[in-house]
Amino acid sequence: MVRVSSKETGRFGFICSIHGKQMMGTAKAGMLPASKVTGERMENAEQNSFTQV
């Protein structure tokens, strides 16, 4: 998990495929190299800890 402690502006690109409850793909941020991204849908939406700013 990556935690961000300060607000920064930047461009982020995601290319992902969703199959059932699984998500897989890549993410790219500015000049940094692309990184693999994986995720799984949570059973209960109330468990989601993300907040929109």
C-alpha positions, 0 to 999 in steps of 0.5 A, a space after each residue: 500500500 502506498 500512502 501519500 502525505 502531501 498533495 501533488 499535481 500530476 498525470 496518472 494513466 491506468 490501463 486495466 482489465 476487469 474479469 469478475 471481481 479481479 482487476 489487472 493492468 498497468 499504471 504510469 505516473 509522469 516520468 516514472 516507469 509503468 507498474 503492475 496494478 492488481 485489485 479485487 472487488 470488496 464484498 461490502 461497499 462500506 468496507 471501502 476506505 478511500 475518500 474523495 477529495 
